[in-house]
Amino acid sequence: MTESEIWKDIDGYEGYYKVSNKGNIFSVERIARGRKWGGRTLQSSYHKHGYLHIALRKNGIKKNKLVHRLVAEAFLPNPNNFLEVNHLDEIKDNNELSNLEWCDTMYNVNYGTRNKRAGRKLSKKVKAVNIETGENLTFNSTLEAESKGFSHGNVSQACRGIYCGGNLYRGHKWAYEEEEINERPK
């Protein structure tokens, strides 16, 4: 434990573990079942969603805990009883106190650049051919097509062949870029 860090007992694990304002977990030195335990900073590991978690043990029971929640529970007041902890810099493994805040679900899912990043990851390029002129159009996403006057929902349905006219919408045949432009699927 370094002097620049502030350490507090983890609620429910007093005398077993401490958490710091820097996002570190310390196992307190103790004697249990005739053996010396603890006395060291623990290594956390990555949770499947990219957050750091740690396994805490007490009375033979092991529980996995998210490190950012342990920091927030120990150091951040939560007068509104919010259920979620937001990372201000959007870096899931930066669990320093100054990077965390309590919030509600709506705020958390709409915070920062998350929606734009998710949209870019999930978006597909779309193409259209004007059925009269043969002019080709290409867009990075259905939302980009919307910015040019097309409805992104209708473009999406046309690309999937389920729009009223199959893949025909506003005088254009539509498809996702990796697919051929065909008539309505059978």
Backbone bond lengths (Angstrom), bond angles and torsions (degrees), N, CA, C in turn:
res aa  C-N    CA-C-N  psi(-1)  N-CA   C-N-CA  omega(-1)  CA-C   N-CA-C  phi
1 M - - - 1.463 - - 1.528 108.05 -
2 T 1.322 116.43 129.37 1.457 120.35 178.90 1.520 110.35 -93.39
3 E 1.338 115.18 157.33 1.466 120.39 -176.02 1.519 112.95 -70.46
4 S 1.351 118.30 -28.28 1.466 120.42 -177.79 1.522 112.79 -74.49
5 E 1.304 116.22 -12.50 1.457 120.25 178.50 1.521 110.08 -92.37
6 I 1.319 114.47 147.71 1.464 121.36 174.21 1.522 105.89 -105.90
7 W 1.323 115.81 130.28 1.463 121.10 -176.31 1.517 110.27 -115.16
8 K 1.331 115.86 141.11 1.462 122.20 174.98 1.525 108.72 -134.97
9 D 1.348 114.21 151.24 1.467 119.34 175.19 1.529 109.77 -63.33
10 I 1.312 115.45 143.61 1.468 120.19 173.42 1.520 107.08 -81.04
11 D 1.319 115.50 128.00 1.460 121.87 -178.14 1.530 110.18 -55.38
12 G 1.324 115.85 126.03 1.455 121.93 -179.49 1.522 113.05 89.69
13 Y 1.325 116.36 -9.39 1.469 121.58 -179.26 1.533 111.01 -128.52
14 E 1.343 115.83 29.88 1.454 121.15 178.98 1.530 109.27 -58.19
15 G 1.340 117.28 133.91 1.447 121.57 -178.01 1.522 113.67 82.53
16 Y 1.315 116.82 -4.80 1.464 122.05 179.28 1.536 111.16 -113.46
17 Y 1.345 115.54 -51.37 1.465 120.11 -174.39 1.525 110.46 -139.13
18 K 1.354 114.38 151.30 1.457 122.26 174.22 1.529 108.13 -129.01
19 V 1.329 115.67 154.04 1.459 122.39 176.52 1.526 107.42 -122.14
20 S 1.335 115.96 146.51 1.464 119.35 -179.57 1.523 111.15 -110.11
21 N 1.326 114.59 163.72 1.459 120.88 176.72 1.537 111.53 -68.93
22 K 1.316 117.84 -8.66 1.473 122.97 176.96 1.529 111.50 -95.57
23 G 1.330 117.96 -1.04 1.460 121.72 178.22 1.518 114.06 88.33
24 N 1.327 117.24 19.20 1.468 120.84 177.83 1.523 110.65 -98.18
25 I 1.316 115.62 153.45 1.461 122.20 178.48 1.527 107.61 -118.37
26 F 1.338 115.87 132.94 1.463 121.73 -178.46 1.517 109.29 -120.88
27 S 1.320 115.95 130.35 1.457 121.48 175.70 1.528 107.17 -90.01
28 V 1.323 117.27 119.74 1.462 123.35 -176.10 1.534 109.33 -72.28
29 E 1.334 115.82 139.02 1.469 120.08 178.53 1.520 109.17 -67.69
30 R 1.335 115.47 132.13 1.467 121.17 -178.10 1.518 109.61 -158.53
31 I 1.316 115.44 163.08 1.462 121.72 176.35 1.530 106.85 -110.66
32 A 1.328 115.54 124.54 1.463 120.47 178.47 1.520 108.06 -141.86
33 R 1.312 116.61 135.11 1.466 123.49 -179.06 1.535 110.81 52.27
34 G 1.331 114.43 39.03 1.462 120.00 175.68 1.521 114.64 73.92
35 R 1.331 116.31 14.57 1.460 120.04 -176.75 1.527 109.86 -130.91
36 K 1.329 116.27 146.79 1.465 121.51 177.15 1.528 108.73 -81.99
37 W 1.322 116.05 130.85 1.456 123.11 179.81 1.526 109.14 -123.74
38 G 1.320 116.49 158.21 1.457 122.43 168.92 1.512 115.24 74.31
39 G 1.342 113.02 -152.50 1.444 120.53 -177.11 1.519 113.18 79.33
40 R 1.351 117.30 28.39 1.466 119.58 -178.00 1.526 111.43 -154.21
41 T 1.324 114.11 157.95 1.462 120.60 174.05 1.520 107.62 -79.66
42 L 1.311 116.35 133.72 1.463 121.78 -176.66 1.518 111.75 -90.23
43 Q 1.304 115.16 152.86 1.458 122.13 176.79 1.527 108.10 -94.46
44 S 1.330 116.53 121.58 1.466 119.55 176.79 1.528 108.60 -87.19
45 S 1.312 115.88 162.59 1.463 120.62 179.71 1.522 109.41 -126.69
46 Y 1.321 115.19 167.61 1.464 119.30 -176.70 1.521 111.71 -84.17
47 H 1.316 114.67 133.04 1.454 125.05 173.06 1.533 106.83 -76.75
48 K 1.309 118.37 160.25 1.465 121.36 -176.62 1.527 113.55 -59.93
49 H 1.339 118.47 -20.20 1.461 121.10 179.76 1.525 112.36 -100.11
50 G 1.330 117.57 11.45 1.454 120.93 174.74 1.516 115.78 94.53
51 Y 1.329 118.01 -2.44 1.461 121.42 177.69 1.527 109.23 -87.52
52 L 1.332 116.05 154.28 1.461 120.01 175.73 1.525 109.78 -83.42
53 H 1.316 116.60 138.94 1.461 120.02 175.59 1.524 108.77 -135.99
54 I 1.313 114.49 164.84 1.460 121.83 -176.44 1.525 108.73 -139.75
55 A 1.316 116.98 144.41 1.469 121.53 176.75 1.521 107.96 -93.72
56 L 1.329 116.87 121.02 1.464 122.50 177.29 1.526 108.09 -108.46
57 R 1.335 115.72 138.68 1.466 120.47 -178.85 1.524 109.60 -123.77
58 K 1.329 114.10 138.70 1.465 120.43 176.29 1.516 107.75 -155.34
59 N 1.321 116.24 129.60 1.465 122.18 179.26 1.531 112.23 53.82
60 G 1.323 115.80 39.29 1.465 120.82 177.52 1.516 114.71 77.17
61 I 1.318 117.42 4.48 1.464 121.06 -179.39 1.527 108.84 -109.61
62 K 1.318 115.62 127.19 1.467 122.08 179.79 1.521 109.45 -103.18
63 K 1.346 116.36 132.79 1.463 121.45 176.00 1.518 108.88 -132.77
64 N 1.323 116.36 134.07 1.457 121.43 174.59 1.522 109.01 -87.85
65 K 1.326 115.43 132.58 1.463 121.34 -178.58 1.519 109.55 -127.92
66 L 1.322 117.06 141.77 1.458 121.88 175.31 1.519 108.83 -77.46
67 V 1.324 116.77 129.78 1.460 121.83 -174.22 1.529 111.18 -63.45
68 H 1.321 118.83 -42.73 1.467 119.61 -178.27 1.534 111.63 -62.04
69 R 1.319 117.60 -33.50 1.469 120.12 176.95 1.523 111.06 -69.66
70 L 1.338 116.92 -39.19 1.467 120.03 178.29 1.523 110.88 -62.15
71 V 1.336 116.90 -41.72 1.472 120.91 178.06 1.523 109.80 -63.28
72 A 1.321 116.81 -48.87 1.472 120.88 -178.91 1.528 111.36 -62.12
73 E 1.318 117.74 -44.39 1.466 120.97 -179.35 1.524 111.67 -62.79
74 A 1.334 117.14 -34.35 1.462 120.50 -177.99 1.526 112.82 -82.18
75 F 1.320 118.66 -32.72 1.458 120.41 -168.95 1.525 116.33 -118.65
76 L 1.329 118.11 -24.65 1.470 119.90 -174.37 1.524 111.76 -100.99
77 P 1.317 116.88 124.37 1.467 118.15 172.77 1.532 108.98 -63.31
78 N 1.322 116.01 148.59 1.463 121.20 -179.00 1.532 108.83 -135.35
79 P 1.338 117.25 65.75 1.467 120.04 -174.87 1.530 114.00 -64.10
80 N 1.325 117.22 -23.74 1.470 120.56 -179.84 1.525 112.71 -92.06
81 N 1.338 116.99 2.86 1.467 122.45 -179.28 1.526 112.72 54.49
82 F 1.345 116.14 40.97 1.457 120.06 175.82 1.519 109.11 -64.99
83 L 1.322 115.83 152.20 1.458 121.20 -176.20 1.524 114.06 -100.09
84 E 1.335 118.06 -13.66 1.455 120.27 -174.22 1.525 111.55 -120.42
85 V 1.336 114.68 155.23 1.460 122.23 178.27 1.522 107.54 -117.73
86 N 1.329 116.21 125.73 1.455 123.03 -178.98 1.524 110.64 -100.44
87 H 1.331 117.01 140.19 1.464 122.96 171.88 1.531 106.77 -91.55
88 L 1.313 117.40 113.91 1.459 121.83 -175.03 1.520 113.11 -60.79
89 D 1.336 117.54 -37.29 1.469 120.30 -179.55 1.527 112.36 -89.81
90 E 1.332 117.58 3.05 1.469 125.24 178.37 1.523 113.11 65.60
91 I 1.331 117.39 16.15 1.460 121.72 176.09 1.523 107.19 -100.39
92 K 1.320 116.05 110.97 1.461 122.23 -169.76 1.521 114.67 -65.10
93 D 1.327 118.32 -21.77 1.463 118.42 -179.62 1.531 113.03 -104.67
94 N 1.332 117.35 11.84 1.468 121.59 173.24 1.529 106.87 -94.28
95 N 1.325 115.64 93.23 1.461 120.53 -173.30 1.526 113.57 -102.86
96 E 1.329 117.07 24.59 1.458 119.71 175.89 1.522 108.87 -69.34
97 L 1.314 115.86 145.18 1.462 122.38 -177.34 1.528 112.05 -52.46
98 S 1.332 117.25 -42.71 1.470 121.52 -177.37 1.527 112.40 -64.24
99 N 1.329 118.79 -13.30 1.454 123.10 -178.32 1.530 113.05 -100.83
100 L 1.330 117.91 1.97 1.462 120.77 -173.33 1.519 112.14 -117.48
101 E 1.329 115.51 150.61 1.458 121.77 173.50 1.521 108.88 -150.93
102 W 1.337 115.91 147.22 1.459 121.06 173.14 1.523 107.95 -76.87
103 C 1.334 117.24 145.73 1.462 120.44 178.72 1.524 109.96 -159.89
104 D 1.325 114.83 172.92 1.464 119.15 174.71 1.533 109.35 -93.20
105 T 1.307 116.47 170.80 1.461 121.78 -175.08 1.520 112.20 -61.50
106 M 1.321 118.20 -45.15 1.464 121.70 -177.34 1.522 110.69 -59.74
107 Y 1.319 116.54 -45.58 1.458 121.22 178.98 1.535 109.89 -62.37
108 N 1.311 116.99 -44.38 1.457 121.89 -175.79 1.533 111.89 -63.24
109 V 1.331 117.65 -46.42 1.462 120.01 -177.17 1.527 112.72 -72.60
110 N 1.322 117.57 -21.92 1.467 120.44 -179.96 1.520 113.09 -101.69
111 Y 1.327 117.76 4.82 1.455 122.31 -175.58 1.530 112.05 -71.79
112 G 1.317 116.30 138.85 1.461 122.38 169.77 1.512 114.37 60.54
113 T 1.305 115.93 -135.45 1.464 122.17 -173.38 1.521 113.02 -100.93
114 R 1.323 118.49 11.18 1.459 121.77 -175.26 1.527 112.02 -56.02
115 N 1.333 117.16 -48.66 1.465 119.63 -176.03 1.530 111.48 -65.93
116 K 1.335 117.04 -39.43 1.468 119.50 177.84 1.520 110.73 -65.46
117 R 1.333 117.20 -43.33 1.467 120.46 179.60 1.517 110.35 -63.28
118 A 1.329 116.91 -43.23 1.470 120.54 179.91 1.525 109.94 -65.76
119 G 1.320 117.52 -40.96 1.460 121.14 179.19 1.514 112.12 -62.08
120 R 1.341 116.79 -43.31 1.466 120.05 177.96 1.522 110.78 -63.61
121 K 1.314 116.59 -39.20 1.460 120.31 -178.36 1.525 111.01 -67.21
122 L 1.325 116.93 -37.07 1.464 121.29 -175.14 1.522 113.67 -91.91
123 S 1.348 117.38 -15.11 1.461 118.72 -174.54 1.519 111.42 -72.36
124 K 1.320 114.21 151.17 1.469 121.42 177.74 1.519 107.07 -121.68
125 K 1.333 115.69 146.17 1.456 120.28 174.85 1.520 108.33 -71.73
126 V 1.340 115.46 143.34 1.462 121.02 178.93 1.525 109.03 -124.95
127 K 1.319 114.30 151.98 1.460 119.50 177.46 1.521 108.59 -133.09
128 A 1.322 113.88 155.37 1.458 120.18 179.49 1.524 108.81 -141.64
129 V 1.326 115.41 148.20 1.460 121.70 175.23 1.518 106.98 -122.97
130 N 1.330 116.56 125.13 1.453 121.66 176.69 1.526 107.34 -69.37
131 I 1.344 117.17 122.86 1.466 120.50 -173.34 1.533 112.50 -70.81
132 E 1.343 118.99 -17.91 1.463 121.08 179.07 1.525 112.21 -93.59
133 T 1.323 116.96 -44.29 1.467 120.64 -173.59 1.524 113.75 -99.60
134 G 1.345 117.41 -18.50 1.460 121.14 -176.09 1.526 113.46 79.12
135 E 1.326 116.30 3.73 1.469 120.57 179.70 1.529 109.87 -62.93
136 N 1.334 115.62 134.80 1.467 121.83 178.59 1.521 110.28 -97.90
137 L 1.314 115.52 136.20 1.467 122.01 174.08 1.530 107.70 -121.48
138 T 1.336 116.07 143.22 1.464 120.99 175.86 1.514 108.39 -134.29
139 F 1.332 115.88 135.34 1.463 121.89 178.79 1.525 108.81 -130.20
140 N 1.323 116.68 148.44 1.469 121.39 178.64 1.521 112.43 -70.31
141 S 1.336 116.54 -20.21 1.461 120.57 -179.16 1.517 109.12 -164.17
142 T 1.324 115.86 169.38 1.465 119.66 175.62 1.531 110.36 -66.73
143 L 1.333 117.07 -29.46 1.468 119.82 177.85 1.522 111.30 -68.70
144 E 1.326 117.26 -34.74 1.460 119.57 175.81 1.525 109.43 -66.61
145 A 1.336 117.63 -39.15 1.459 121.06 176.22 1.523 110.02 -60.71
146 E 1.323 116.21 -37.65 1.466 120.28 177.95 1.523 111.07 -62.08
147 S 1.335 116.83 -37.22 1.464 119.55 -179.90 1.530 111.38 -66.15
148 K 1.338 117.78 -14.74 1.472 122.69 177.78 1.525 111.76 -103.12
149 G 1.339 116.80 14.83 1.457 120.78 172.62 1.513 116.72 102.40
150 F 1.325 118.09 0.58 1.461 121.23 177.68 1.530 109.02 -98.20
151 S 1.315 118.11 152.11 1.470 122.20 175.13 1.525 108.52 -79.34
152 H 1.348 116.81 123.69 1.469 118.12 -177.57 1.520 111.90 -64.01
153 G 1.329 118.18 -32.41 1.464 121.05 177.54 1.522 111.65 -66.53
154 N 1.339 115.99 -42.75 1.467 119.95 179.19 1.527 111.21 -69.09
155 V 1.346 116.90 -37.89 1.467 120.11 176.83 1.528 109.47 -61.56
156 S 1.324 116.45 -44.61 1.460 121.04 179.18 1.527 111.26 -59.55
157 Q 1.340 116.17 -45.56 1.467 119.47 178.96 1.529 111.58 -64.71
158 A 1.331 116.87 -39.66 1.466 120.31 179.04 1.529 110.45 -65.16
159 C 1.332 117.23 -40.07 1.471 120.48 178.15 1.525 111.25 -62.21
160 R 1.322 115.98 -31.55 1.466 120.22 179.34 1.525 111.81 -90.09
161 G 1.331 116.92 -0.91 1.467 121.23 177.56 1.512 114.32 75.62
162 I 1.328 117.20 19.24 1.469 119.38 -177.55 1.521 112.80 -115.36
163 Y 1.326 117.63 10.70 1.458 120.51 174.56 1.527 107.38 -73.04
164 C 1.315 118.33 166.12 1.471 122.23 -177.29 1.525 112.58 -49.25
165 G 1.309 117.46 -38.94 1.463 120.43 -179.47 1.515 112.19 -102.87
166 G 1.304 118.05 31.35 1.468 120.83 -176.43 1.512 109.43 74.44
167 N 1.335 116.62 -113.16 1.456 118.08 177.58 1.531 111.51 -102.89
168 L 1.315 116.70 12.42 1.458 122.34 179.85 1.528 110.00 -94.28
169 Y 1.335 115.81 124.89 1.466 121.50 177.70 1.519 108.20 -147.71
170 R 1.328 116.14 125.46 1.470 124.02 178.36 1.528 112.67 50.27
171 G 1.324 116.14 46.15 1.455 121.38 174.22 1.519 115.08 77.09
172 H 1.321 116.33 11.93 1.459 120.93 179.96 1.530 110.07 -128.40
173 K 1.331 116.23 144.73 1.461 120.95 169.39 1.521 106.69 -92.97
174 W 1.342 115.67 131.56 1.460 121.34 -172.79 1.522 111.49 -115.03
175 A 1.352 115.55 150.30 1.465 121.74 174.16 1.526 108.05 -160.53
176 Y 1.321 114.58 156.36 1.464 118.05 169.96 1.517 106.68 -70.22
177 E 1.317 117.42 147.38 1.463 121.96 -170.49 1.523 113.94 -53.57
178 E 1.328 117.61 -37.47 1.463 119.62 -176.96 1.525 112.70 -78.02
179 E 1.339 117.91 -3.19 1.460 121.23 -176.85 1.534 110.48 -111.26
180 E 1.312 115.66 157.08 1.460 121.92 174.33 1.515 109.08 -77.98
181 I 1.312 116.51 151.03 1.466 120.27 175.25 1.520 107.43 -86.54
182 N 1.325 115.35 111.20 1.468 122.43 -179.13 1.514 109.85 -124.98
183 E 1.292 114.08 177.86 1.468 119.16 173.42 1.516 108.86 -75.49
184 R 1.311 116.37 178.75 1.466 122.96 -179.82 1.518 109.68 -51.90
185 P 1.380 117.62 134.09 1.467 119.56 179.13 1.522 111.49 -64.42
186 K 1.321 115.45 147.60 1.474 121.16 -178.54 1.513 109.65 -79.40
